[in-house]
Every structure is written in C-alpha cells, then in structure tokens.
Amino acid sequence: MSARPLQGLLGDAVDFVLTNPIFVGFVVLLLLFVFFGYLFVRRTLLGLREGYDDGYGKE
C-alpha cells in the first residue's frame, strides 16, 4: 500500500476547507453548540440527582 490515496484524500479535504470557509465555520459552530448542550444537560441532570440524594439522606 502506498500513501498516494491518503494524500489525495487529504488534499481534497484541504481544498474543500479553503474554498468553503463559511460552511466549515458553520459546521464547527454547530458541533460546538451540540457538545456544549450535551455537557450542560449532563451537568444539570447529575446535579439534580445529587440534590435528590442529599434530600433523601442517601449516600
């Protein structure tokens, strides 16, 4: 196996990013929003569970 197909694939990806920076930026912002939302909901639910456990006196 040679590295030629990988170089072609990477070259295509770099060309796409350089020719469509607004689209790539939008996708990055969308991914950041999704990850932030996941972490926010996770932290909220874990805090809620901890509050319930403290309220009932469970360890």
Order of alpha helices (4+ residues) and beta strands (2+ residues): alpha-alpha
